[in-house]
Amino acid sequence: MELTLALAIGVVFGAGIWLVLRPRTFQLITGLLLMSYAVNLFIFAMGRLWVDKPPITPTPDIDPAQFADPLPQALVLTAIVIGFATTALYLVMMIGARGLSGSDHVDGEEPRE
Amino acid sequence: MSSLPWLQHLIIVPVLLPLVAGALLIPINQKRHALKFGVGLASGVLLWVVAVALLLMADGGHWPGGIGVYLASNWVAPFGIALMVDRLAALMLVLTATIALAVLLFSAQRWDRVGVSFHSLFQFLLMGLNGAFLTNDLFNLFVFFEVMLAASYGLVLHGYNLRRIQAGMQYIAVNLVASLLFLIGVSLIYAATGTLNIADLSTRVAGLGAQDAWLLQVGAAVLALAFLTKGAMWPLGFWLPTTYASASAPVGAMLVLMTKVGVYAVLRVWLAVFGDQAGDLGGFGFAALTVGGMATLVFGAIGMLASQDGGRMAGYGAIISSGTLLAVIGHSGSAVLASGLYYLLGSTLAMAAFMLLIELTERIRPPGAALIAITMEAFAIEDKPEDPVGVGMPGTLAFLGLSFAACALVIAGMPPLSGFVAKFSLFHAMLAASSADAGGVPGTTWLLIALMVVGGLAAIIALMRLGVRTFWASGVVTPPRLQVSEAAPVAALVIACVLLTVQAEPLFDYLGRTVEGLLHGGGYAERVLGEPAVQRVSGAEAVR
């Protein structure tokens, strides 16, 4: 399971890096999204991988080793919200740039031939 | 029912006040800018008062060890988020509030009407900055970085034009990627140590197993990448000059402060986690800071010589100042810390004043003068002397010229202003620290000193050229019409630089105490982790 998840994160992040280095804004934002998905998975995996373990228990006197770590789950929730908000902000700005410059190149102008 | 003494709540005011003020400003109609400006300024003044109060409390023995801890939601330290104010955090709060006040006043004349929501975004930026200085939790630091960055994205685009959009596209993309790196670093550190509280982290470093220690190093290195992207260390700082040059003047002044947040975060985390208490891991990464800082210095110096317009020059100036700080801290660590902090104060104030000043001086030059100046230099055409303007020099020109000279002196580190005092004390501390070892002063110390001198030389050449071109060689000089509210903030920041120089001794005493507090890592961790939660007395007892 560890290997599968590690490979998945690696492939998604790698694809994101490649897209971020492309010249068009659509590719850039897709790359940023892919990278943020990979990072979210990564944070989640840093709480160790568990199967069939609840994160929170109402009963106090229970062995905590039987439960998944709830903190990375809280962290990932925050990271998703913030990542979503900032990406949306970037999308708005991209649309503005497209309207003002008439080009969807990341430099705000078509490259000179 | 017992409760916190009310003074304790002052610690969270620098975060809450701008949040409330910024939120209140949103529904107010854009046409009522007097009201908007009033609310913003009131918040700014209050922030300044609170910051000074916190500084006096931290330094005046109000808290044991000079460290005040505020437990958010009354959760004890490693579990909840702890805000912490010590002398360093208080100093940064005062610096932020001072520059913010000057910038707000400056923007009242024109800039806050160029686009919508300037004042709200400005308050949110202050909230993010203050929060980043106060927090003692790595993930919370990420949240405040994002608050600060989200506000700065809006502010960089303030006064929407093509140039700003082009710069903003790169600025935002770079910082989004840096934020992702931040998250990776934070989660790796959590995986290795099981905590995100910086104080808790500092106590756990020494006892880590080999594998976890390795994971922590990787995490810290990735985290440093995110910090140093903000702090503009070479090669992570390519976004900076373009962003500075295209941002509007008040925003540029705040950006200067934001590069210092990156340096502050590195300082805070590294001194706490990889200090003397860290055992084998102590001193991890300092060599990388030295090399990176030196490279940044060279990059900044070359860039400064190569740049033509003031905004770009200011950007490279900020890079030089970051590079100097990172290099000296990496090289000599705690020995030069007090001088480094003094340098940080002086250079930040001067750069902020310079950013505001450039916008004023550009009104002197007739449109197109910048372009002509470039071609003149390229073809080495001697400029024909124009009519002398020296006689009866108008007040505005004298003011602009003097302020420009003062800023240039501080940035380049020439006597008599604070830049010189800072550099001199840096050299002194570095040499004293190195010569204590057997075998004399090592070559890297001399190299670093040489680079700092060369950096200063490059800065003075570039600034002199800009000054000569602006004030003497721009043909017909028409004194620009300046409003008092535009000139006063610049004057105030310049006077602050002069005060730094005049009051260098008490300031160095304060910084000495700051550094002493920072280096006693054990006392710091005990203060943060030992802060008791407020006990809730049960109803029956309260009646009794």
Interface residues (C-beta under 8 A of the other chain):
Chain A: V20 T25 L28 L32 M35 S36 V39 F42 I43 M46 G47 R48 L71 P72 L75 T78 A79 I82 G83 A85 T86 T87 L89 Y90 M93 M94 G96 A97 L100 S101 V106 D107 G108 E109
Chain B: F139 F142 V143 E146 L149 A150 Y153 G154 L157 Y160 N161 L162 I165 Q166 G168 M169 Q170 I172 A173 L176 V177 S179 L180 L183 I184 V186 S187 L188 Y190 A191
